[in-house]
């Protein structure tokens, strides 16, 4: 624990100044309900009870698991899915440092979870400046009780975070502990001029944290951070939905590719680039006979399977449906190689209520990729 507090203190000293790192560390123990390491939770119906050792580590801990029923044509059964976690503390503090709160800032947090991050913000700014929302009423109720027991009374609400929280607007800072495909328009509408937004922009293949600044016209622009991070996706309904069935196509198109599918699985920087070429695509393993394989599938039924070719160099690719998904992987790979395998911070986002896109090196770059139209809900 002492080693953790030392690391924690070094990071936190640059984040909030006024909050002692030992207090910040102990708050996690006070606010955490049942929880467990992600690797230990895969077959549990609910999280395990953490010991103090787990709480005082720089690890993300799972705090809520729900059972989701899959029905045909999916493989029938009940499967555990994570819906809440306590983010690794040093990552959380890095996000707060990036958010750069100052006295008098009004902050909106998307994803209350255990309330730990809200507690840190309350300690730094005062409860009256902090608003936090979550889709799950149970989490809001628990966080309200635990925060109040420790002297914090931020505004908490059980709403879909994509709609922000209009009663507290405008906000000087917006921080989201969930992943989004694009910036919800409500966040832009509720942001004050010069507001900062810190959020994980991602899809099923890749993404990471971005820091955006909102101008007087409500347009947000900024870059991705150099450090990789990943959060659970923002949910729009309390009930966790199983994957939707997709159309099925039987006529294959065969080819041989020079792009190793392991890059998509294990090289985060390439997956990050491929995401913008395949914004609605999900990947999954497809290993066979000891050989690594990977499959891609899209909502319209398009899919691709890539495995090492049994007859020569390269990888055998089989594609189905109206789109050639692996062709887009090859396009992404060509750009990535020609650009010198760039790091995350070479890319940025421009987001308005009319359009949003990822750019390379600068907002007017010829290399731009549109982001999906975000789901908009009313709080």
C-alpha contacts under 8 A as a table, 3 or more apart, distances in Angstrom:
res1	aa1	res2	aa2	distance
1	X	4	X	5.03
1	X	5	X	6.21
1	X	53	X	7.02
1	X	56	X	5.75
1	X	57	X	7.08
2	X	5	X	5.07
2	X	6	X	6.19
3	X	6	X	5.13
3	X	7	X	6.39
4	X	7	X	5.24
4	X	8	X	5.90
4	X	56	X	6.64
4	X	57	X	6.06
4	X	58	X	6.89
5	X	8	X	4.80
5	X	9	X	5.74
5	X	21	X	7.09
5	X	22	X	6.77
5	X	25	X	7.06
5	X	56	X	7.99
6	X	9	X	5.14
6	X	10	X	6.30
7	X	10	X	5.31
7	X	11	X	6.44
7	X	90	X	7.99
8	X	11	X	5.34
8	X	12	X	5.89
8	X	21	X	6.52
8	X	25	X	7.46
8	X	89	X	7.52
8	X	90	X	6.27
9	X	12	X	4.99
9	X	13	X	5.70
9	X	20	X	7.86
9	X	21	X	4.84
9	X	22	X	7.50
10	X	13	X	5.47
10	X	14	X	7.24
11	X	14	X	5.92
11	X	15	X	6.85
11	X	90	X	6.78
11	X	93	X	6.88
11	X	94	X	7.26
12	X	15	X	4.87
12	X	16	X	6.36
12	X	17	X	7.39
12	X	21	X	6.18
12	X	90	X	7.97
12	X	93	X	6.25
13	X	16	X	6.34
13	X	17	X	5.37
13	X	20	X	7.90
13	X	21	X	7.19
14	X	17	X	6.29
14	X	97	X	6.95
15	X	93	X	6.67
15	X	94	X	7.55
15	X	96	X	6.34
15	X	97	X	4.57
15	X	100	X	7.51
16	X	19	X	5.97
16	X	97	X	7.59
16	X	124	X	6.22
17	X	20	X	7.57
18	X	124	X	6.44
19	X	23	X	6.96
19	X	24	X	6.82
19	X	120	X	7.94
19	X	123	X	6.71
19	X	124	X	6.55
20	X	23	X	5.36
20	X	24	X	6.42
21	X	24	X	4.91
21	X	25	X	6.06
22	X	25	X	5.10
22	X	26	X	6.08
23	X	26	X	5.10
23	X	27	X	6.09
24	X	27	X	5.32
24	X	28	X	7.15
24	X	120	X	6.77
25	X	28	X	5.73
25	X	29	X	7.45
25	X	56	X	7.14
26	X	29	X	5.33
26	X	30	X	6.49
27	X	30	X	4.99
27	X	31	X	6.05
27	X	116	X	6.79
27	X	119	X	7.68
28	X	31	X	5.28
28	X	32	X	5.82
28	X	55	X	6.83
28	X	56	X	7.98
28	X	116	X	6.04
29	X	32	X	5.48
29	X	52	X	7.31
29	X	55	X	5.96
29	X	56	X	7.64
30	X	146	X	7.59
31	X	114	X	6.12
31	X	115	X	6.73
31	X	116	X	6.18
31	X	143	X	7.49
31	X	146	X	5.94
31	X	147	X	7.34
32	X	35	X	7.20
32	X	55	X	7.98
32	X	63	X	7.70
32	X	86	X	7.61
32	X	114	X	6.06
32	X	116	X	7.85
33	X	49	X	7.87
33	X	63	X	6.66
33	X	114	X	7.43
34	X	47	X	5.86
34	X	48	X	5.98
34	X	49	X	4.68
34	X	50	X	6.36
34	X	63	X	5.82
34	X	64	X	7.86
35	X	47	X	4.91
35	X	48	X	5.34
35	X	49	X	5.41
35	X	50	X	5.38
35	X	61	X	5.79
35	X	62	X	5.13
35	X	63	X	4.26
35	X	64	X	7.26
35	X	85	X	7.84
36	X	40	X	6.64
36	X	41	X	6.61
36	X	47	X	5.59
36	X	48	X	5.14
36	X	49	X	6.49
36	X	50	X	5.58
36	X	54	X	7.64
36	X	61	X	5.08
36	X	62	X	5.15
36	X	63	X	6.75
37	X	40	X	5.40
37	X	41	X	6.58
37	X	54	X	7.79
37	X	59	X	7.47
37	X	60	X	6.76
37	X	61	X	4.80
37	X	62	X	5.96
38	X	41	X	5.27
38	X	42	X	7.04
38	X	60	X	7.39
38	X	61	X	6.27
38	X	62	X	5.78
39	X	42	X	6.46
40	X	43	X	7.89
41	X	44	X	5.22
41	X	46	X	7.79
41	X	47	X	6.37
41	X	48	X	7.51
41	X	62	X	7.50
42	X	80	X	6.92
43	X	80	X	6.68
44	X	47	X	6.61
44	X	48	X	7.95
44	X	65	X	7.83
44	X	80	X	7.00
45	X	65	X	6.47
45	X	66	X	6.89
45	X	67	X	6.83
45	X	80	X	6.38
46	X	64	X	6.52
46	X	65	X	5.21
46	X	66	X	7.20
47	X	62	X	6.51
47	X	63	X	5.92
47	X	64	X	6.10
47	X	65	X	6.38
50	X	53	X	7.81
50	X	54	X	5.84
50	X	55	X	6.67
51	X	54	X	5.46
51	X	55	X	6.60
52	X	55	X	5.04
52	X	56	X	6.09
53	X	56	X	5.27
53	X	57	X	6.54
54	X	57	X	5.47
54	X	59	X	7.66
55	X	61	X	7.98
57	X	88	X	7.93
58	X	88	X	5.05
58	X	89	X	5.60
58	X	90	X	6.37
59	X	87	X	7.08
59	X	88	X	4.42
59	X	89	X	7.13
60	X	85	X	6.63
60	X	86	X	5.50
60	X	87	X	4.50
60	X	88	X	4.22
60	X	89	X	7.68
61	X	85	X	5.42
61	X	86	X	5.10
61	X	87	X	6.68
61	X	88	X	7.43
62	X	65	X	7.59
62	X	82	X	6.96
62	X	84	X	6.23
62	X	85	X	4.22
62	X	86	X	6.37
63	X	83	X	7.92
63	X	84	X	5.41
63	X	85	X	4.80
63	X	86	X	6.66
63	X	114	X	7.93
64	X	82	X	6.03
64	X	83	X	5.62
64	X	84	X	4.98
64	X	85	X	6.76
65	X	80	X	6.20
65	X	81	X	5.51
65	X	82	X	4.54
65	X	83	X	5.84
65	X	84	X	7.30
66	X	80	X	5.59
66	X	81	X	5.43
66	X	82	X	6.49
66	X	83	X	6.97
66	X	240	X	7.94
67	X	78	X	5.94
67	X	79	X	5.38
67	X	80	X	4.54
67	X	81	X	6.21
68	X	78	X	5.48
68	X	79	X	5.24
68	X	80	X	6.25
68	X	81	X	6.83
68	X	240	X	6.76
68	X	241	X	7.20
68	X	242	X	6.54
69	X	76	X	7.30
69	X	77	X	5.79
69	X	78	X	4.57
69	X	79	X	6.45
69	X	242	X	7.01
70	X	74	X	6.08
70	X	75	X	6.40
70	X	76	X	4.85
70	X	77	X	5.33
70	X	78	X	6.28
70	X	79	X	7.47
70	X	242	X	6.15
71	X	74	X	5.47
71	X	75	X	6.46
71	X	76	X	4.58
71	X	77	X	6.96
72	X	75	X	6.04
72	X	76	X	5.87
73	X	76	X	7.87
73	X	245	X	6.77
74	X	245	X	7.13
82	X	85	X	7.66
83	X	232	X	7.45
84	X	113	X	6.04
84	X	232	X	7.89
85	X	113	X	6.77
85	X	114	X	7.68
86	X	113	X	7.13
86	X	114	X	6.66
86	X	116	X	7.78
87	X	91	X	7.09
87	X	92	X	6.30
88	X	91	X	5.49
88	X	92	X	6.32
89	X	92	X	4.98
89	X	93	X	6.14
90	X	93	X	5.03
90	X	94	X	6.04
91	X	94	X	4.96
91	X	95	X	6.28
91	X	229	X	7.87
92	X	95	X	5.15
92	X	96	X	6.39
92	X	117	X	7.42
93	X	96	X	4.88
93	X	97	X	6.09
94	X	97	X	5.03
94	X	98	X	6.16
95	X	98	X	4.96
95	X	99	X	6.06
95	X	198	X	7.08
96	X	99	X	4.85
96	X	100	X	6.40
96	X	101	X	7.48
97	X	100	X	5.20
97	X	101	X	7.73
98	X	198	X	7.36
98	X	211	X	7.28
99	X	173	X	6.87
99	X	174	X	7.96
99	X	175	X	7.24
99	X	196	X	6.51
99	X	197	X	7.16
99	X	198	X	6.24
99	X	211	X	7.68
101	X	105	X	6.23
101	X	173	X	7.25
102	X	105	X	5.75
102	X	125	X	7.74
103	X	125	X	6.23
104	X	125	X	6.84
104	X	129	X	7.11
105	X	125	X	7.34
105	X	129	X	6.63
105	X	171	X	7.54
105	X	172	X	5.51
105	X	173	X	6.88
106	X	129	X	4.73
106	X	130	X	6.15
106	X	131	X	7.92
106	X	170	X	7.71
106	X	171	X	5.07
106	X	172	X	5.22
106	X	173	X	6.38
107	X	129	X	6.22
107	X	130	X	5.08
107	X	131	X	6.14
107	X	171	X	5.67
107	X	172	X	6.07
107	X	173	X	4.74
107	X	174	X	5.75
107	X	175	X	7.63
108	X	130	X	6.31
108	X	131	X	4.86
108	X	132	X	5.71
108	X	133	X	7.90
108	X	164	X	7.75
108	X	165	X	7.82
108	X	171	X	6.39
108	X	173	X	6.34
108	X	174	X	4.79
108	X	175	X	6.42
109	X	112	X	6.81
109	X	118	X	7.41
109	X	130	X	7.74
109	X	131	X	6.18
109	X	132	X	4.50
109	X	133	X	6.40
109	X	174	X	5.86
109	X	175	X	4.94
109	X	176	X	5.69
109	X	177	X	7.68
110	X	132	X	5.99
110	X	133	X	5.36
110	X	134	X	6.46
110	X	161	X	5.56
110	X	164	X	7.50
110	X	174	X	7.60
110	X	175	X	6.25
110	X	176	X	4.47
110	X	177	X	6.22
110	X	178	X	7.30
111	X	132	X	6.89
111	X	133	X	5.73
111	X	134	X	4.79
111	X	135	X	7.72
111	X	161	X	7.20
111	X	176	X	6.24
111	X	177	X	5.47
111	X	178	X	6.50
112	X	115	X	5.28
112	X	116	X	7.98
112	X	117	X	7.56
112	X	118	X	7.00
112	X	132	X	5.55
112	X	133	X	5.54
112	X	134	X	5.27
112	X	139	X	7.43
112	X	140	X	6.99
112	X	143	X	7.56
112	X	156	X	7.94
113	X	116	X	7.67
113	X	134	X	7.00
113	X	139	X	6.00
113	X	140	X	7.53
113	X	143	X	7.35
114	X	139	X	6.77
114	X	142	X	7.52
114	X	143	X	5.58
115	X	118	X	5.12
115	X	119	X	6.13
115	X	143	X	5.08
115	X	144	X	7.82
115	X	146	X	7.88
115	X	147	X	6.84
116	X	119	X	5.10
116	X	120	X	6.52
117	X	120	X	5.15
117	X	121	X	6.33
118	X	121	X	5.08
118	X	122	X	6.06
118	X	130	X	7.08
118	X	131	X	7.94
118	X	132	X	6.81
118	X	154	X	7.46
119	X	122	X	5.01
119	X	123	X	6.10
119	X	147	X	6.74
119	X	152	X	6.58
120	X	123	X	5.11
120	X	124	X	6.26
121	X	124	X	5.10
121	X	125	X	5.90
121	X	126	X	7.34
121	X	127	X	7.75
121	X	130	X	6.77
122	X	125	X	5.25
122	X	126	X	4.51
122	X	127	X	4.51
122	X	128	X	7.83
122	X	129	X	7.38
122	X	130	X	6.30
122	X	152	X	6.48
122	X	153	X	7.96
122	X	154	X	6.96
123	X	126	X	5.82
123	X	127	X	7.45
123	X	152	X	7.86
125	X	129	X	6.30
125	X	130	X	7.64
126	X	129	X	5.84
126	X	130	X	7.26
127	X	130	X	5.42
127	X	152	X	5.96
127	X	153	X	5.35
127	X	154	X	4.52
127	X	155	X	7.71
128	X	153	X	7.48
128	X	154	X	6.03
128	X	155	X	7.50
129	X	154	X	7.37
130	X	154	X	5.25
130	X	155	X	6.38
131	X	154	X	5.79
131	X	155	X	4.62
131	X	156	X	5.90
131	X	168	X	7.18
132	X	154	X	7.33
132	X	155	X	6.30
132	X	156	X	4.99
132	X	157	X	6.66
133	X	140	X	7.64
133	X	156	X	5.61
133	X	157	X	4.84
133	X	158	X	5.76
133	X	159	X	6.17
133	X	160	X	7.62
133	X	161	X	6.19
133	X	164	X	7.79
133	X	165	X	7.59
134	X	137	X	7.31
134	X	139	X	7.37
134	X	140	X	6.64
134	X	157	X	6.61
134	X	158	X	5.09
134	X	159	X	5.78
134	X	160	X	6.57
134	X	161	X	6.27
135	X	158	X	5.20
135	X	159	X	4.91
135	X	160	X	5.00
135	X	161	X	6.76
135	X	235	X	7.03
135	X	236	X	7.11
135	X	237	X	6.90
135	X	238	X	5.97
136	X	139	X	5.45
136	X	140	X	6.53
136	X	158	X	5.95
136	X	159	X	7.67
136	X	238	X	5.94
137	X	140	X	5.00
137	X	141	X	6.11
137	X	157	X	7.95
137	X	158	X	5.08
138	X	141	X	5.12
138	X	142	X	6.21
139	X	142	X	5.17
139	X	143	X	5.94
140	X	143	X	5.12
140	X	144	X	5.95
140	X	156	X	6.62
140	X	157	X	6.69
140	X	158	X	6.17
141	X	144	X	5.17
141	X	145	X	6.37
142	X	145	X	5.25
142	X	146	X	6.21
143	X	146	X	5.17
143	X	147	X	5.79
144	X	147	X	5.30
144	X	148	X	6.00
144	X	153	X	7.50
144	X	156	X	7.18
145	X	148	X	5.30
145	X	149	X	6.14
146	X	149	X	5.07
146	X	150	X	6.50
147	X	150	X	5.22
147	X	151	X	6.35
147	X	152	X	4.98
147	X	153	X	6.59
148	X	151	X	4.98
148	X	152	X	4.97
148	X	153	X	5.69
149	X	152	X	7.46
159	X	163	X	7.81
159	X	379	X	5.98
160	X	163	X	5.99
160	X	164	X	7.46
160	X	235	X	7.24
160	X	236	X	5.47
160	X	237	X	7.27
160	X	377	X	7.08
160	X	378	X	7.89
160	X	379	X	6.55
161	X	164	X	5.11
161	X	165	X	7.65
161	X	234	X	7.42
161	X	236	X	7.63
161	X	379	X	7.92
162	X	184	X	5.50
162	X	185	X	7.99
162	X	186	X	6.77
162	X	187	X	7.43
162	X	234	X	7.77
162	X	236	X	7.48
162	X	375	X	7.30
162	X	376	X	6.16
162	X	377	X	6.23
163	X	166	X	8.00
163	X	184	X	7.29
163	X	185	X	8.00
163	X	186	X	5.30
163	X	187	X	7.18
163	X	376	X	6.41
163	X	377	X	5.10
163	X	378	X	5.11
163	X	379	X	5.15
164	X	186	X	5.87
164	X	187	X	5.80
164	X	190	X	7.39
164	X	379	X	6.75
165	X	168	X	6.14
165	X	169	X	6.91
165	X	190	X	7.99
165	X	379	X	6.22
166	X	169	X	5.18
166	X	170	X	7.77
166	X	190	X	6.72
166	X	379	X	7.34
168	X	171	X	7.28
169	X	190	X	5.31
169	X	191	X	7.11
169	X	192	X	7.94
170	X	190	X	4.95
170	X	191	X	5.27
170	X	192	X	5.10
171	X	174	X	6.81
171	X	190	X	6.26
171	X	191	X	4.94
171	X	192	X	5.44
171	X	195	X	6.90
172	X	191	X	6.28
172	X	192	X	5.45
172	X	193	X	7.70
172	X	194	X	7.29
172	X	195	X	4.47
172	X	196	X	6.55
173	X	191	X	7.46
173	X	195	X	5.40
173	X	196	X	4.92
173	X	197	X	5.94
174	X	187	X	7.68
174	X	191	X	7.72
174	X	195	X	7.66
174	X	196	X	6.31
174	X	197	X	4.70
174	X	198	X	6.39
175	X	197	X	5.82
175	X	198	X	4.88
175	X	199	X	6.04
176	X	179	X	7.65
176	X	198	X	6.42
176	X	199	X	5.00
176	X	200	X	7.28
177	X	199	X	6.89
177	X	200	X	7.44
177	X	231	X	6.43
177	X	232	X	7.93
178	X	199	X	7.23
178	X	200	X	6.46
178	X	231	X	4.90
178	X	232	X	5.20
178	X	233	X	5.26
178	X	234	X	5.27
179	X	199	X	6.97
179	X	200	X	4.77
179	X	201	X	5.64
179	X	202	X	5.96
179	X	203	X	7.85
179	X	230	X	7.18
179	X	231	X	5.28
179	X	232	X	5.71
179	X	233	X	4.29
179	X	234	X	5.62
180	X	183	X	6.74
180	X	199	X	7.70
180	X	200	X	6.40
180	X	201	X	5.04
180	X	202	X	5.87
180	X	203	X	7.36
180	X	233	X	6.08
180	X	234	X	5.98
181	X	201	X	5.64
181	X	202	X	5.30
181	X	203	X	5.70
181	X	279	X	7.98
181	X	371	X	7.04
181	X	372	X	6.55
181	X	374	X	6.78
182	X	201	X	6.30
182	X	202	X	7.86
182	X	356	X	7.23
182	X	371	X	6.01
182	X	372	X	6.36
182	X	373	X	6.95
182	X	374	X	5.54
183	X	187	X	7.19
183	X	188	X	7.78
183	X	201	X	7.77
183	X	351	X	6.75
183	X	356	X	7.88
183	X	374	X	6.75
184	X	187	X	5.67
184	X	188	X	7.19
184	X	374	X	5.65
184	X	375	X	6.97
184	X	376	X	6.44
185	X	188	X	5.22
185	X	189	X	6.26
185	X	352	X	7.18
185	X	353	X	5.14
185	X	374	X	7.60
185	X	376	X	6.99
186	X	189	X	4.93
186	X	190	X	6.01
186	X	376	X	7.39
187	X	190	X	5.18
187	X	191	X	6.02
188	X	191	X	5.20
188	X	214	X	7.28
188	X	218	X	5.79
188	X	219	X	7.17
188	X	220	X	7.29
188	X	352	X	7.17
188	X	353	X	7.26
189	X	218	X	6.62
191	X	195	X	5.74
191	X	214	X	7.06
191	X	218	X	7.50
192	X	195	X	5.25
192	X	214	X	7.50
192	X	216	X	7.95
193	X	214	X	5.96
193	X	215	X	5.34
193	X	216	X	4.87
193	X	217	X	7.93
193	X	218	X	7.25
194	X	213	X	5.87
194	X	214	X	5.09
194	X	215	X	5.41
194	X	216	X	7.10
195	X	213	X	5.67
195	X	214	X	5.26
195	X	215	X	7.65
196	X	211	X	6.91
196	X	212	X	5.64
196	X	213	X	4.62
196	X	214	X	6.42
197	X	210	X	7.93
197	X	211	X	5.74
197	X	212	X	5.09
197	X	213	X	6.38
197	X	214	X	7.81
198	X	209	X	6.84
198	X	210	X	5.73
198	X	211	X	4.67
198	X	212	X	6.52
199	X	209	X	5.38
199	X	210	X	5.59
199	X	211	X	6.88
200	X	207	X	6.97
200	X	208	X	5.07
200	X	209	X	4.07
200	X	210	X	6.13
200	X	229	X	7.40
200	X	230	X	6.68
200	X	231	X	6.81
201	X	207	X	5.63
201	X	208	X	5.79
201	X	209	X	6.19
201	X	210	X	6.77
202	X	205	X	7.63
202	X	206	X	5.62
202	X	207	X	3.96
202	X	208	X	6.23
202	X	275	X	7.57
203	X	206	X	5.72
203	X	207	X	6.47
203	X	275	X	6.51
203	X	279	X	6.30
203	X	280	X	7.15
203	X	281	X	7.86
204	X	275	X	7.61
204	X	280	X	7.69
204	X	281	X	6.63
204	X	282	X	5.13
204	X	283	X	7.02
205	X	264	X	7.54
205	X	271	X	5.76
205	X	272	X	7.01
205	X	274	X	7.26
205	X	275	X	5.40
205	X	281	X	7.30
205	X	282	X	6.32
205	X	283	X	6.60
206	X	268	X	6.91
206	X	271	X	5.01
206	X	272	X	4.33
206	X	273	X	7.54
206	X	274	X	7.40
206	X	275	X	5.36
207	X	230	X	7.43
207	X	271	X	7.72
207	X	272	X	5.04
207	X	275	X	7.06
208	X	224	X	6.78
208	X	225	X	7.29
208	X	227	X	7.82
208	X	228	X	5.43
208	X	229	X	5.22
208	X	230	X	6.04
208	X	272	X	7.75
208	X	344	X	7.84
209	X	224	X	5.66
209	X	225	X	5.68
209	X	227	X	7.74
209	X	228	X	6.95
209	X	229	X	6.22
209	X	230	X	7.66
210	X	222	X	6.94
210	X	223	X	5.61
210	X	224	X	3.93
210	X	225	X	5.57
210	X	348	X	7.52
210	X	349	X	7.89
211	X	222	X	5.53
211	X	223	X	5.85
211	X	224	X	6.27
211	X	225	X	7.04
212	X	220	X	5.59
212	X	221	X	4.97
212	X	222	X	4.12
212	X	223	X	6.73
212	X	349	X	7.61
213	X	220	X	5.19
213	X	221	X	5.54
213	X	222	X	6.17
214	X	217	X	7.82
214	X	218	X	5.69
214	X	219	X	5.36
214	X	220	X	4.10
214	X	221	X	6.62
215	X	218	X	5.42
215	X	219	X	5.52
215	X	220	X	6.35
216	X	219	X	7.45
218	X	352	X	6.58
219	X	350	X	7.12
219	X	351	X	5.74
219	X	352	X	4.70
219	X	353	X	7.77
220	X	349	X	7.77
220	X	350	X	5.69
220	X	351	X	5.07
220	X	352	X	6.42
221	X	348	X	7.33
221	X	349	X	5.60
221	X	350	X	4.44
221	X	351	X	6.41
222	X	348	X	5.44
222	X	349	X	5.64
222	X	350	X	6.85
223	X	345	X	5.92
223	X	346	X	7.39
223	X	347	X	5.86
223	X	348	X	3.81
223	X	349	X	6.18
224	X	344	X	5.84
224	X	345	X	4.89
224	X	346	X	7.55
224	X	347	X	6.03
224	X	348	X	5.50
224	X	349	X	7.70
225	X	228	X	7.28
225	X	344	X	6.36
225	X	345	X	5.24
226	X	343	X	6.81
226	X	344	X	5.41
226	X	345	X	5.02
227	X	344	X	7.74
228	X	344	X	7.87
235	X	238	X	7.28
235	X	240	X	7.96
237	X	240	X	7.02
244	X	299	X	7.97
246	X	298	X	7.86
246	X	299	X	5.74
246	X	300	X	6.38
246	X	301	X	5.13
247	X	299	X	7.81
247	X	300	X	6.33
247	X	301	X	4.56
248	X	301	X	5.64
248	X	321	X	7.70
249	X	301	X	6.83
249	X	302	X	7.63
249	X	320	X	5.93
249	X	321	X	5.46
250	X	320	X	6.81
250	X	321	X	7.98
251	X	320	X	6.22
251	X	321	X	7.65
252	X	318	X	6.07
252	X	319	X	5.50
252	X	320	X	5.09
253	X	318	X	5.63
253	X	319	X	5.09
253	X	320	X	6.43
254	X	316	X	7.40
254	X	317	X	5.75
254	X	318	X	4.74
254	X	319	X	6.51
255	X	316	X	6.13
255	X	317	X	5.20
255	X	318	X	6.63
256	X	309	X	7.42
256	X	314	X	6.18
256	X	315	X	5.44
256	X	316	X	4.65
256	X	317	X	5.66
257	X	260	X	7.77
257	X	314	X	5.58
257	X	315	X	5.10
257	X	316	X	6.40
257	X	317	X	6.66
257	X	330	X	7.89
258	X	314	X	4.96
258	X	315	X	6.34
259	X	263	X	7.80
259	X	314	X	7.43
259	X	315	X	7.19
259	X	330	X	6.62
259	X	333	X	7.31
260	X	263	X	5.84
260	X	264	X	7.99
260	X	314	X	7.60
260	X	315	X	6.79
261	X	264	X	5.57
261	X	265	X	6.91
261	X	293	X	6.85
261	X	294	X	6.15
261	X	306	X	6.49
261	X	307	X	7.43
261	X	315	X	7.99
262	X	265	X	5.02
262	X	266	X	5.80
262	X	267	X	7.53
262	X	292	X	7.47
262	X	293	X	7.86
262	X	294	X	7.78
263	X	266	X	5.36
263	X	267	X	4.90
263	X	268	X	7.95
263	X	270	X	6.54
263	X	271	X	7.24
264	X	267	X	6.02
264	X	268	X	7.36
264	X	270	X	6.37
264	X	271	X	4.98
264	X	274	X	7.76
265	X	268	X	7.59
265	X	271	X	7.25
267	X	270	X	5.55
267	X	271	X	6.29
268	X	271	X	5.00
268	X	272	X	5.95
269	X	272	X	5.03
269	X	273	X	6.58
269	X	341	X	7.46
269	X	342	X	7.49
269	X	343	X	6.47
269	X	344	X	6.77
270	X	273	X	5.19
270	X	274	X	6.12
270	X	333	X	7.32
270	X	336	X	6.96
270	X	341	X	7.52
271	X	274	X	4.96
271	X	275	X	6.04
272	X	275	X	5.35
272	X	276	X	7.37
272	X	344	X	7.64
273	X	276	X	5.80
273	X	277	X	7.19
273	X	332	X	6.42
273	X	336	X	7.08
274	X	277	X	5.19
274	X	278	X	6.22
274	X	328	X	7.88
274	X	329	X	6.16
274	X	332	X	5.34
274	X	333	X	7.48
275	X	278	X	5.06
275	X	279	X	5.40
275	X	281	X	7.99
276	X	279	X	5.37
276	X	358	X	7.53
276	X	369	X	5.95
276	X	370	X	7.64
276	X	371	X	7.48
277	X	328	X	6.17
277	X	329	X	7.31
277	X	332	X	6.44
277	X	369	X	7.23
278	X	281	X	5.43
278	X	325	X	7.56
278	X	328	X	7.03
278	X	329	X	7.85
279	X	371	X	7.24
279	X	372	X	7.09
280	X	298	X	6.21
280	X	299	X	7.28
281	X	296	X	6.54
281	X	297	X	5.68
281	X	298	X	4.71
281	X	299	X	7.48
282	X	296	X	5.68
282	X	297	X	5.52
282	X	298	X	6.46
283	X	294	X	6.98
283	X	295	X	5.60
283	X	296	X	4.46
283	X	297	X	6.47
284	X	294	X	5.88
284	X	295	X	5.31
284	X	296	X	6.50
285	X	292	X	7.78
285	X	293	X	5.99
285	X	294	X	4.64
285	X	295	X	6.13
286	X	292	X	6.94
286	X	293	X	4.41
286	X	294	X	4.68
286	X	295	X	5.90
286	X	305	X	7.43
286	X	307	X	7.92
287	X	290	X	6.65
287	X	291	X	5.52
287	X	292	X	4.46
287	X	293	X	4.20
287	X	294	X	6.82
287	X	307	X	7.57
288	X	291	X	5.38
288	X	292	X	6.78
288	X	293	X	6.94
291	X	307	X	7.26
291	X	308	X	7.06
292	X	307	X	6.51
292	X	308	X	7.51
293	X	305	X	7.30
293	X	306	X	5.65
293	X	307	X	4.53
293	X	308	X	7.33
294	X	305	X	5.88
294	X	306	X	5.42
294	X	307	X	6.78
295	X	303	X	7.05
295	X	304	X	5.43
295	X	305	X	4.34
295	X	306	X	6.30
296	X	303	X	5.23
296	X	304	X	5.05
296	X	305	X	6.54
296	X	325	X	7.14
296	X	326	X	7.97
297	X	301	X	6.71
297	X	302	X	5.73
297	X	303	X	4.12
297	X	304	X	6.55
297	X	325	X	7.92
298	X	301	X	5.60
298	X	302	X	5.31
298	X	303	X	6.25
299	X	302	X	7.27
300	X	321	X	7.76
300	X	322	X	7.76
301	X	320	X	7.77
301	X	321	X	5.83
301	X	322	X	7.70
302	X	319	X	7.51
302	X	320	X	5.45
302	X	321	X	4.12
302	X	322	X	5.87
302	X	323	X	5.57
302	X	324	X	7.21
302	X	325	X	7.09
303	X	319	X	5.78
303	X	320	X	5.28
303	X	321	X	6.50
303	X	323	X	7.84
303	X	324	X	7.65
303	X	325	X	6.50
304	X	317	X	6.85
304	X	318	X	5.59
304	X	319	X	4.28
304	X	320	X	6.32
304	X	324	X	7.45
304	X	325	X	6.09
304	X	326	X	6.17
305	X	317	X	5.56
305	X	318	X	5.15
305	X	319	X	6.42
306	X	315	X	6.21
306	X	316	X	5.64
306	X	317	X	4.48
306	X	318	X	6.59
307	X	315	X	5.30
307	X	316	X	5.34
307	X	317	X	6.65
308	X	313	X	7.86
308	X	314	X	6.29
308	X	315	X	4.13
308	X	316	X	5.66
309	X	312	X	5.82
309	X	313	X	6.44
309	X	314	X	5.87
309	X	315	X	4.67
309	X	316	X	4.59
310	X	316	X	7.91
317	X	326	X	7.59
319	X	324	X	6.28
319	X	325	X	7.30
319	X	326	X	7.40
320	X	323	X	7.46
320	X	324	X	7.28
321	X	324	X	7.46
324	X	327	X	5.45
324	X	328	X	7.02
325	X	328	X	5.35
325	X	329	X	6.69
326	X	329	X	4.80
326	X	330	X	6.31
327	X	330	X	5.12
327	X	331	X	6.36
328	X	331	X	4.94
328	X	332	X	6.16
329	X	332	X	5.08
329	X	333	X	6.13
330	X	333	X	4.96
330	X	334	X	6.15
331	X	334	X	5.16
331	X	335	X	6.40
332	X	335	X	5.27
332	X	336	X	6.08
333	X	336	X	4.96
333	X	337	X	6.06
334	X	337	X	5.30
334	X	338	X	6.14
335	X	338	X	5.17
335	X	339	X	5.98
336	X	339	X	5.23
336	X	340	X	6.39
336	X	341	X	5.05
336	X	342	X	6.99
337	X	340	X	5.20
337	X	341	X	5.43
338	X	341	X	7.49
339	X	342	X	6.25
342	X	346	X	6.40
343	X	346	X	5.83
343	X	347	X	7.93
344	X	347	X	5.83
345	X	348	X	7.13
346	X	360	X	6.01
346	X	361	X	5.09
347	X	358	X	6.87
347	X	359	X	5.59
347	X	360	X	4.52
347	X	361	X	5.64
347	X	362	X	7.62
348	X	358	X	5.59
348	X	359	X	5.28
348	X	360	X	6.46
348	X	361	X	7.27
348	X	362	X	7.29
348	X	363	X	7.32
349	X	356	X	7.23
349	X	357	X	5.75
349	X	358	X	4.49
349	X	359	X	6.03
349	X	363	X	7.52
350	X	356	X	5.65
350	X	357	X	5.66
350	X	358	X	6.61
350	X	359	X	7.71
350	X	363	X	6.91
351	X	354	X	8.00
351	X	355	X	6.17
351	X	356	X	4.24
351	X	357	X	6.61
352	X	355	X	5.41
352	X	356	X	6.01
353	X	356	X	7.79
355	X	370	X	7.76
355	X	371	X	7.93
355	X	373	X	7.82
356	X	370	X	5.98
356	X	371	X	5.51
356	X	372	X	7.84
356	X	373	X	7.95
357	X	368	X	6.38
357	X	369	X	5.32
357	X	370	X	4.16
357	X	371	X	5.07
358	X	368	X	5.57
358	X	369	X	5.16
358	X	370	X	6.39
358	X	371	X	6.96
359	X	362	X	6.34
359	X	363	X	5.65
359	X	364	X	7.61
359	X	365	X	6.31
359	X	367	X	5.92
359	X	368	X	4.48
359	X	369	X	6.55
360	X	363	X	7.27
360	X	365	X	6.12
360	X	367	X	5.69
360	X	368	X	6.64
361	X	365	X	6.75
362	X	365	X	5.42
365	X	368	X	6.54
